[in-house]
Amino acid sequence: MRLRRFFKLKYLGLAFLLGLITAGIWYSQLSNRHKAIVKTRLLHGLRIIDHDWEIMENDSSVQLESPELLVDNIYQSMDGPQAILNLELNSGDSGIKWITGFKAEVFREGTQEHNNDFLCHTNIDFFNGVHYKNLKLPKRINSQYPRLGTLSNGINQLNFPEGFGFPVADKDAFIIASRTLNHNIEDAFFKVKHKIEFSTKPAEANLKPLVPKALVLLQDYNRENPDNPEQSDAPNLCLPLDLKNHSFPNEDGVRYAAHWVLPKGEHLYKFNVTYQLRLTENTTIHAMAAHLHPDAQKFTLYDLTANRAVYTINCENYDEKIGLKDVSTYSSEEGLPLYADHEYELQLHTYNPSDGFRDMMAVLFIYVYDREMDEHLKALQKL
């Protein structure tokens, strides 16, 4: 019996060792991004580091604190560990709550100040099925990409102008995804936390509703050989990254890249986004923010019909390290006009001084006055 038990334990040990070797080989072949996903899930699942979100709410804000995230490598944009939260906003109210701004900060362990170097992005998405059903406007379900906004390297806060907000119905459902960045510290081994805050106002504020529109600058690529295009044959084609998650259809339904390798030197990228605006009537822009990667210089919404810039987002890059130091935003009660019969394009100026790997994404979030929603909410108040 003892001998049989010995051989049983021996075989179990060999099986365990073989499993470890197989897991190690599998892990070594993963991309940096997927290694970060596996490590984060393991660290949280085994309770090795803090794994819980904290949620605090009062009359004027909703504050979130993420689980700890381990920074143990160079993490390019879109590659670092992230934390995701399914959040029910306005769970205890009986009417509309207004979001009037949002902020994201990243704190390295042992510090009390936001460190811009570690903010890759905080995406704030809403479930448009729940959102528009609860607002009693179901015809809008799946009518647009349901992202309230993104805060990222160089821009960690956006406030809507006085008198404007985004309406949140009872039990509105959101997804908060906050990812960590590390372009510069090669010997990194420390933890960070993301702190996210929504500024809110009650229904009685009677604000003017804004609707977010995400305008994505897309680039064409070689579909027969996307990972190694022959630039001499088509110099305007980009070298795409992660086509599974970051490609979207153009006006004709052909998928283009939204994340690409940035070549060295100065470049100007353009893309017509009239079809993404989906304007059915004239309106006004009252806030703007951009999601960009390092080496972006200027990002412009351009009116092709009027042959003039609507607005330009200016970027300041660090001189001594990789990163966006500041990305300007726009917020105005007066607003900027948008015309339903005009054509618009995004124009992105970049400058990459390096021979090393650099990547780029460019998304402009505009927040336009929502006349239909305004009239709809006023009608609901009269019922």
Secondary structure as GFF3:
##gff-version 3
##sequence-region A 1 383
A	DSSP	alpha_helix	2	28	.	.	.	ID=ss1
A	DSSP	alpha_helix	32	45	.	.	.	ID=ss2
A	DSSP	beta_strand	54	57	.	.	.	ID=ss3
A	DSSP	beta_strand	61	65	.	.	.	ID=ss4
A	DSSP	beta_strand	69	71	.	.	.	ID=ss5
A	DSSP	beta_strand	82	89	.	.	.	ID=ss6
A	DSSP	beta_strand	97	108	.	.	.	ID=ss7
A	DSSP	three_ten_helix	116	118	.	.	.	ID=ss8
A	DSSP	beta_strand	119	126	.	.	.	ID=ss9
A	DSSP	alpha_helix	128	134	.	.	.	ID=ss10
A	DSSP	three_ten_helix	138	140	.	.	.	ID=ss11
A	DSSP	beta_strand	147	152	.	.	.	ID=ss12
A	DSSP	beta_strand	157	159	.	.	.	ID=ss13
A	DSSP	beta_strand	164	168	.	.	.	ID=ss14
A	DSSP	beta_strand	172	180	.	.	.	ID=ss15
A	DSSP	beta_strand	190	202	.	.	.	ID=ss16
A	DSSP	three_ten_helix	203	205	.	.	.	ID=ss17
A	DSSP	beta_strand	208	216	.	.	.	ID=ss18
A	DSSP	beta_strand	247	249	.	.	.	ID=ss19
A	DSSP	beta_strand	255	257	.	.	.	ID=ss20
A	DSSP	beta_strand	260	261	.	.	.	ID=ss21
A	DSSP	beta_strand	265	272	.	.	.	ID=ss22
A	DSSP	alpha_helix	274	277	.	.	.	ID=ss23
A	DSSP	beta_strand	283	292	.	.	.	ID=ss24
A	DSSP	beta_strand	296	303	.	.	.	ID=ss25
A	DSSP	beta_strand	308	317	.	.	.	ID=ss26
A	DSSP	beta_strand	324	327	.	.	.	ID=ss27
A	DSSP	beta_strand	330	338	.	.	.	ID=ss28
A	DSSP	beta_strand	344	352	.	.	.	ID=ss29
A	DSSP	beta_strand	359	360	.	.	.	ID=ss30
A	DSSP	beta_strand	362	369	.	.	.	ID=ss31
A	DSSP	alpha_helix	371	382	.	.	.	ID=ss32
###
